[in-house]
Amino acid sequence: MNGFLYRCRNDADYTMLVMEGDVPRLTGRQATDFTEGARQSYAGVIHHEDAGSVDAAIDAAVKERRGWEVQYRIALPDGGSRWVREIGGGVFDDDGRLACLEGLVVDIALRKRDEEKNALMFQEVARTSQDIVADTTVILSVLKTLKLLALNARIEAARAGEFGAGFTVVATEIKTLAEQTGEAAERITTLMADLQMLLSNREGE
């Protein structure tokens, strides 16, 4: 199995009574290293940055007599870590007293790596889209200036009479191109804004 089943005491060490499954691969240790009487506590291999959230999830679930589901890292002997997902619950006796905890711990390292890779990709796409929006904004500003210059050129050409007729045609073409390019730039800006919103929504899922 891609994980292991366990039954443990509800103490500070989560002293293991039973561990069955792929304990060596997930923890880097043998199951006998954790079972009652052994020196290694399971609580001791939960990554120190995740230990608090694990304890809180279990304590709340036991108090409310429901199951828990939590993700955390197991600290490996070589200094590395492995992401796991734990689904568990309390076992109560006939008098309603908590006897022990039991559950399933499965390997989610590959899924976590994919999530981190996707997050980096989304960040890169978001940065690129922001750069495109910034550049497009500059283009729109330049086009506004160009349209203004084209208008001034037409006015001056009109003052020049027949000598400015050819320049009037050029100025009109410049104005038309500026308007068309401006419309395209505005569409790009809108599309980039929509893309950023989609990326933000995806990151929030």
Stockholm file with secondary structure:
# STOCKHOLM 1.0

chainA/1-205         MNGFLYRCRNDADYTMLVMEGDVPRLTGRQATDFTEGARQSYAGVIHHEDAGSVDAAIDAAVKERRGWEVQYRIALPDGGSRWVREIGGGVFDDDGRLACLEGLVVDIALRKRDEEKNALMFQEVARTSQDIVADTTVILSVLKTLKLLALNARIEAARAGEFGAGFTVVATEIKTLAEQTGEAAERITTLMADLQMLLSNREGE
#=GR chainA/1-205 SS CCEEEEEECSSTTCCEEEEEESHHHHHSSCGGGTBTTCSCCSGGGBCTTTHHHHHHHHHHHHHHTCCEEEEEEEECTTSCEEEEEEEEEEEECTTSCEEEEEEEEEECHHHHHHHHHHHHHHHHHHHHHHHHHHHHHHHHHHHHHHHHHHHHHHHHHHHTGGGGHHHHHHHHHHHHHHHHHHHHHHHHHHHHHHHHHHHHHHHTC
#=GC SS_cons         CCEEEEEECSSTTCCEEEEEESHHHHHSSCGGGTBTTCSCCSGGGBCTTTHHHHHHHHHHHHHHTCCEEEEEEEECTTSCEEEEEEEEEEEECTTSCEEEEEEEEEECHHHHHHHHHHHHHHHHHHHHHHHHHHHHHHHHHHHHHHHHHHHHHHHHHHHTGGGGHHHHHHHHHHHHHHHHHHHHHHHHHHHHHHHHHHHHHHHTC
//
